[in-house]
Amino acid sequence: VQLQASGGGVVQAGGSLRLSCAASAASGFKFSINDMGWYRQAPGKQRELVAVISSGGSTNYADSVKGRFTISRDNAKNTVYQQMDNLKPEDTAVYYCNADIMAMAIATMAYTALNAWGLGTQVTVSS
């Protein structure tokens, strides 16, 4: 299962960006997704959780983004979104999507639980 993130870019402080991350699997596999989330890593800092959403739609946010970021998902499209408003220079980071996945090999009906990461997308907020 792969996660493909998009939507990063350069924006001025106060601006907005919308990130998307879609999950897909190679032929021969089916999968279901539990929690999906976004993490970020700024230069010289550890990766941190930004927001997470359960399969049922429950959400949780880092204090630093509450009221500015909104996470959502489209289960039919296996996609998670993050709307980022009122961006600040301190939001500059590489943003990674993450998902807890249960994958099944169709041929064997063998299940595997895995945690998948996208490659990351750069968000730069200028002051």
Secondary structure, 3 states (H helix, E strand, C coil): CEEEEECCEEEECCCCEEEEEEEECCCCEEEEEEEEEEEEECCCCCCEEEEEECCCCCEEECHHHCCCEEEEEEHHHCEEEEEECCCCHHHCEEEEEEEEEEEEECCCCEEEEEEEECCCEEEEEEC
